[in-house]
Amino acid sequence: MFLCQKEQLKLISELNKVEEREGESVTNCTILIIEDDDDIHRMLVNLLHKNGYHTESAFSGTEALRLFETHSFDFVLLDLMLPGLPGEDVLQKIRAVSTVPIIVLTAKKDKETTVRLLKLGADDYIVKPFYPNELLARIEVRFRQTEPAHYKDKLSYKDIQLDLDKHIVTVNGTQLSLTRREFLILELLVRHPYKVFSKANIYESVWGDEFFGDDNTVNVHISKLRNKLAQASPGSEYIQTVWGVGFKLAEDI
């Protein structure tokens, strides 16, 4: 990110002044911050934490894409001027595999840049230096706009159908009897069908506890879930093992 020293100091000052906004926390949402400036990155983390958001950090485009392959995010804040892989390339690569809301943080004010970013898939942009409350408002607006699709009560992938309200799963027209954990694992995979989840990702999302690396619980539940899916549709593969990484839905059934 390229800002003059005066603008950068102004932005950091504004980020430091923002107080917690009571009653507006969104504690289940994780925002990926892709920003190479240490000071601004730290201030963004503090700002979002004060307002109830979880965050993950990336300081380059390459690091961001690696995180995106193994983690699930609800929102992305993307600095345009990154070392190595440019922010515009990162935007294109993320948008090619995900509809996650993306706000671009940029020091460029020209209309050509704005049009190009929107065409590449940005949901919004904000020009630096910006007022933190404006950024928070833009994030909240995007969450309201995407919430119906993001938290819909029915999910599907190929011939898998999930009714989240009734806790019912059908595969190829056959209703399955799943435990709560099995249902939650399948829901996680179906919500993000092209994403690879590590055992740690799955355990922390479904069990809500820290994963210590030597627990076989996830493997056992995945195995039982695979068996039940296979009984409903013999010969079909639904959950694919990505060796050395984790699990994802099989793309070809």
N, C-alpha and C positions, 0 to 999 in steps of 0.2 A: 504494500500500500504506500502510495506517495502523497504525503501531505506536508505542507510547509510546517515549520516548528510551531508557529503561532496557532495554526489550525489544529495540530495534534494536541497541543496543551489544552486548547479549548475543549476538544472532545473528551479528553481524559478528565478534565475538571467537571464537565457535565455528567459523565458517567459516575463519578464519585459522589455527586450531590443527590442522586436519586435515592429516595427512601423506599422502604418496602410498602407495597400497596396492599393493604389488608383486604381479604375477601376475594382476591383475584388469582389465587394460586391454581396451577394446573399440574399437580404433583405427579401425574402419571405420564407426563410428556417429556421426552428427551430431545434436546436440540444439539445438533452438531455445529460447532463453531469452527469455521475454517478461516483463520486470520493469522498472518505471520508476525505482526507487531506484538511483542510480548506485553507491553503496557496496556494497549487497547484490548488485547485478548483477555488479560486478567480482569480488566474492568468489566468486559462483557460477561464473563463468567460470574463475577460478583453480582452484577445487575440481574442476571437471570435467576441466580440462586435466591436472591432476596425476594423475587417475585414467584417463587414456587416451582421453577423449572429445573429439571435435571440437565446436565450438559456433558458432552464429550468434546475433546479438543483435538484439532489438527492444525499444524503450522505450515503445511505445504499441500499442494494438490495431490501428490502421490500418497502421502500419509492419509489424506481424507478418503481417497478411493479404497485404500486397504481397509480402513475402518468400515466403510460402507459395505464391503463384501461380507463382513462377519458380524455386523451389528445392525439393529433395527432402530431407525430414527423417525421421529414425528415431524421434524422441522430441520431446515438447514439454513444457517447464516453463512454466506460465502463472500469473502473478500475477493475482489476482481484481480488485484495485483499481487500475485503469489510468486515465490521463487520456484524455478523449475517449470512444472506444468502450469500453464496459465489458467486463471479462474474460468475463462470462457470454455476451455476444454473440459475442465472439471464439471461445469454446468451441463455440457452436452452428454458426458459419460454417465452422470447421475440420472439425467432425464431419460436416457435410453433404456434404463432398467427400473425406474421408479417414478411415481407421481407425487412423491413427498413435496410439500410446499418449500420453495426456495426463495429467500430474499437475498439479493445481491447488495453488498456494501461497496460503494465505489466513490472515488474522488473525481470521476469524470462527470461533467455536467452537460455534455453535448447531446442533442437529440438523436444523432446517429447511433451513439452507444446505447442509449435507452431502447431504441427500436430493435437493435441487434440482440440485446439481452432478452427482451420479451419474446422475440422470435426463436431464440435458442432454448426457451423453456422456463425462464425466470418467472415467478409469480408476481414479484414486486421488486423494487429496488429503492435504495435510500442513499442520498448523496452525503458524503462526509465533508465537514463535521456535521453530525446530526444531534438532535435532542433525544436523549434516552427514552423519554416518555412517548415520543413519536414512534420509535422503534418498537416499544412494548405494545403500543396500540395497533401497529401494523401486524405484529405477530398474532395478537388476539383476534383481529379481523380475519386473518387467513385461517386460524383454527375454527372460527365459527363457520366459515364458508366450506371447509372441508369435512367438518364433523359428521354430517349425515352420511357421506360416503365412507368415511374412515371408520365409523362406529355403527354401521348398519347391522341389523339383527339377523340377517341371512347372508351366508358366504357360500361360494361355490368354486370348485376347480375341477375341470374335466367332469367326471361323473360323481364327484364328491359333493354332497349338499349338507351344509350345517345350518341348523336353526338355533341361534344363540339363546333366544328367550326360552325355548322349550327344551333345550339341551338334547336335541335330536340330531343324529348323523345318519344319512343314507348314502350308500354307495351302489351305483348301478341299480337303484330302486329298492335295495335291501337295507332295512334299518339295522344299525349296529348297536350293541350294548357296550358302551365304553365307561370306564371309570372317570372320575372328575379329572385326574391328571392326564389321562390319555386324551380326553376331549380337549383340554387346554393345549396340549402339545400339537394336536391336529389343527386347532384353531390358529395357533401361532404360525404354523407352516402355511396354512391356506391364506392367511392374511398377507403373507409375503412369499408367494410361490416360487420366486426366482432367486431368493436369498439363501445363502448357506449359513446355518446356525451351528455354532460350536456347542459342545455339551455344556459348557459354562453358560452360554447364552440361554439355552433351553432351561437349565436348572434354575438360574436366577430369575427368569421370566415366569416360570410355572410354579416353582416352590417358594420363590421370594426370599431365598437365603443365599449366602455366599457359597460359591462352588470351590471346593478345595482340591480338585484335580484327580482324586483317586476313588471317587464314588462311582459305583456301577449302576446307580439308580436310573439314570437316563437311558443307558443301553437296554436295561430290562424293560422299561416302559415302551421304548421304541420297538423292541422285539415283539412285545405283546400286541402293540398297535398294528404292526405289520401283519401279524398272524390274523387278526380280526378283519383287516382290509382284504387279505388274500382269500379268506373264507367267503366274503361277499362277492369277490370277482377273481376267481382262480386264474392264474397265469398273468395277472396284471401286476406291475410294480408301481407302487405309489410313493414310497419314501426311498430316496437314493442316498447312499453313503458316499460322501466326498472324502476320500481317504486322507487322513492327516489334518482334516479341517472340521468336518461335522456332518450335518444332515440337511437335506432339502427335498422338496417334492420332485419326483421324477417328471421330466417334461414330456416324455413319450410313454403313453399307457398302452 
